[in-house]
């Protein structure tokens, strides 16, 4: 069997794109979920400031706390992104390895 690097690279690219597309969708949904989980707290905080129940200093302090909560939750998305990159890399290298083995046989 012959080895055509252009075909192999296209197959590798297709694998990477397919995996990343699927993983990005999951990460996007996770981001929405994080915000949805914080919705009630953010709503309550906004309403308290609008009604004058809290002043700017308390509002800013609570915003900083909410920002940390969201940031910590989104660190999971960073890990998910790294996992997606690793899966895509593994798939691409697997395709190359199989193509080389097939050409040897």
Protein Blocks (a to p, Z undefined) as FASTA:
>chain_A
ZZdfklmmmmmmmmmmmmmmmmmmmmmmmmmmmmmmmmmmmmmmmmmmmnopacfklmmm
mmmmmmmmmmmmmmmmmmmmmmmmmmmmmmmmmmmmmmmmmmmZZ
